[in-house]
């Protein structure tokens, strides 16, 4: 009886140990990615604000990737430090060169980089406006739409492994305004997140990430 009990206990401990080992291996094998600031040249003809909406968009994509858990994501401050050291230009955001990709990959220890563009970032405001903490909120409702496109690039070969698109729209009761040359827009603020534009942005980023996650099995 004691022998059977001992054998059963040993098998249980072994199973738990094996499961823990498999889980650890699975976690360590997650592809590591870094997310570049998004380019917004396609909408630059009307965007005059000083806030870098490409950086704010990248932060939202990072949050969505972390919440999903399929990828290991490099902390944004580490990436920003490396980009500053490389004198990385805004024009490189959507299409970084092979040499820079390779150097970023080596320094950060990442295999893949996500680079993308904001192709639409618009809001139609209806009714009156109300100023709250420097941000214009529309009392008459808003209709916002955000569209993104991005590619996941292998830093060792510069090969495009996959591309994805994200689209989000919202008709929340509040909009957010930004004057030309102004600094009111802050994509990390609660006011922006609660606005129609903030809601549309979050939906677009989540859709973009879902496309990458759906095809993650094609990565090494």
PyMOL commands that set and color helices and strands:
alter all, ss='L'
color gray80, all
select helices_A, chain A and resi 2-28+41-43+53-68+76-85+90-92+98-108+190-193+196-214+216-218
alter helices_A, ss='H'
color red, helices_A
select strands_A, chain A and resi 32-35+72-73+112-125+129-132+135-138+142-154+160-170+176-177
alter strands_A, ss='S'
color yellow, strands_A
deselect
rebuild
show_as cartoon
